[in-house]
């Protein structure tokens, strides 16, 4: 690869007289063509790397474009102070070339191994770090380098890397996806590409669907581009450098910030020098950075993921058999025919409570047919004040869980029925509850009350709804809270973020995706860059029951998973469950003008007040949802 780069510099120098080439008395047998073609623009600075860096910085200020060449340890560690102070601090457009990255000089030992260079260079302000995996990536990087102000460090391997043609990339999205599998992400950069590509080939041959990704630029780290490229799957990161190198640090930070929910494994050269003498292949095998070790790590991670999912299911089964003891209560659930209302009824019945569920006359009770004998279904139009008052006087429940709401669909969220059908109705329901001696009133709110946020939302954040739906929910909260306070009634309001699970309304995103794919059709989607906070329906019901049966839980509670996930990842997960080989195309549908970009609930208060936490992993929940729709089809 170094010979190829020298050739690129020589070709550019023929038409660009400002290009200079500096070497610290190294590279001979490689750089002679440059010495011959460039004449006085070829400068041998001698074995004085620090002086050479300062010379290059000064020459750049005189209008020249210096390329500075040496083996990697000599051009990074030996003259780091000059790079920091003379080049980066002054913003000098110097191009540094470090050859023989990683274990390239295997037999020469730790003095010539280059395992920390990417890390120390990536930390410097203003330094761009190029780390090509193939000749084609190097060609593209060299072409893009003219658009970069400031210093560039070329981290170059002795070998040329895999002989493959790189898909196009640019400075905005410097991420290359070599294969688009969905079972495991293999992420690498630079000198280790040959081993990682070989590991990917071995995994593919064994039936593992690999997404192989390389990062030609390590600094600044392309977090957004990488996040959009990753499959919804576990990730193995392999880099020929010490622990904490910029590739693994960047990926680890990204997965943590995005709360991906998938495990990752980082393969590196550890934190110790090589103990034995041996060539490149020997050292890579010794540090478990060869193709066999990388493939084994990927298989292990996939197996671990499967075991974690199985363990989670076992925990859920155990919990179902050992419910916490609760005082048996009479609980009225409004909107019992709906997705959330039906789930609350099911959970209350499962816990042994006496349950009443209201349903609007003429509405379907299909979500509850199988448990119809376990609770009392009460047809009731909540808009009819006389009917509601009579119902409450007859039933006299201990707690009311108010889920019913007109106009939940997207098309109704800006309509005036939000006001006419919900606000007065909810207030009268609370008045009737107070008159009937109800001790606890729990209302179901929405994240729509908060309006747009680009961070985690706490209950202390000031609501600023942008739809009539959100504003009406917020109005009901303020009014019913005040009415409850005046009546001396215990009151809680639970703001639900995004729900999913079996029996969901088929028009919502997750059910519609499932149904399309089960029918063998590729769904049309947006780019899927939104991050939403999805909570499985069983967890929603358990949280609502925990608050409803608590003697002390009052006030506002956020109800979500606390783990936002990219919509694109949700689509990919569903595809992986139904049609793993279906090719997805994102961006066929434009974003809404009122697109919600980020939903993330801070659920600390629920845990503190009632000891609740979400139990259903997104993968387990999606699998259960897919299975329900598959059985129903």
Number of C-alpha atoms within 10 A of each C-alpha: 20 24 15 14 17 21 16 15 17 21 13 14 19 12 9 13 12 15 20 24 24 24 25 22 15 16 16 10 8 14 19 13 13 19 17 11 14 18 10 11 19 20 18 17 18 13 14 15 24 19 15 23 28 17 17 27 27 17 18 22 14 10 11 19 22 26 23 25 28 21 22 27 22 22 25 25 15 14 18 20 13 20 27 18 13 18 25 20 15 15 19 24 26 27 24 24 25 23 25 24 29 31 29 24 22 22 16 13 17 18 10 19 24 28 25 22 25 27 20 14 24 21 15 18 15 22 27 24 25 27 26 28 31 26 21 18 27 25 15 17 21 16 13 13 15 9 9 12 14 18 24 23 25 28 30 27 27 16 18 20 21 17 11 12 11 18 12 13 17 14 15 9 17 20 26 23 20 16 14 18 22 22 22 26 26 28 26 26 26 26 28 26 25 19 23 30 24 17 24 25 17 16 20 15 10 9 9 18 20 24 23 26 24 28 26 27 26 27 25 18 20 20 18 13 15 22 19 16 18 23 23 25 25 22 25 25 25 24 25 28 27 22 20 17 21 25 27 24 15 19 22 17 12 18 17 12 11 15 14 19 17 14 14 22 18 20 22 21 25 16 11 10 13 17 10 13 13 17 15 17 14 17 24 23 13 16 16 18 23 22 22 16 19 26 24 14 21 26 17 13 21 19 11 14 17 11 12 13 15 13 12 15 16 12 12 13 11 11 11 12 8 8 10 9 8 12 11 13 17 18 26 28 26 27 25 30 24 23 19 24 24 24 25 29 30 21 21 28 17 12 19 15 18 18 22 23 24 23 23 18 10 9 11 13 15 12 19 20 9 8 12 12 9 17 17 14 19 17 15 18 16 25 17 11 15 11 12 19 18 12 19 20 14 10 13 20 22 20 23 26 26 22 22 24 20 15 19 11 12 11 8 15 20 16 14 14 16 22 19 13 16 22 20 16 20 23 19 19 22 24 16 21 27 21 14 19 16 22 20 26 26 27 26 22 26 21 25 25 24 21 17 19 14 11 11 16 20 17 18 7 10 11 17 15 18 16 18 20 28 23 23 24 26 23 16 23 24 12 16 26 24 14 18 21 12 10 16 12 18 21 25 26 26 24 24 22 22 21 21 23 25 21 19 20 15 13 12 13 15 21 22 15 23 25 19 13 19 18 12 12 13 16 17 14 19 16 16 18 19 18 21 23 23 26 26 24 24 21 23 24 19 21 24 26 19 19 26 27 20 15 12 13 20 18 13 21 27 24 33 30 28 23 24 24 24 22 22 21 21 22 20 21 22 22 22 17 16 20 16 15 12 14 12 14 12 16 13 11 11 11 16 8 6 9 10 16 16 18 27 26 26 18 22 17 17 22 13 11 15 16 12 18 18 19 18 20 18 20 18 17 20 23 17 15 23 24 16 14 18 14 8 8 9
